[in-house]
Amino acid sequence: MGDCRFPMWEPKFQDAIRESDEAQRGAKIIAAQKLILKRLGTMAFSPDTDEERYAILDALAAVRKIQRVSSRRVVAFDSLR
């Protein structure tokens, strides 16, 4: 994580997507998502944040994808019972 360009949210996001334990990943994803959205709110009127804004949009898309995959696994597991 030494190459972190956006220290306000990127380390938590990287930690969340690298988490292998699914239960812990869910909590970390939610925490990272909150930081990302908070940062996005503070950037609303900053003209020099295009690079970070694009990185945030990519991160949020990744978070949504992880959440969809995780919820499918829960549904699939429940259907096996």
ABEGO torsion letter per residue (X at the ends): XAABABAAAAAAAAAAAABABAAAAAAAAAAAAAAAAAAAAAAAABAAAAAAAAAAAAAAAAAAAAAAAAAAAAAAAAAAX
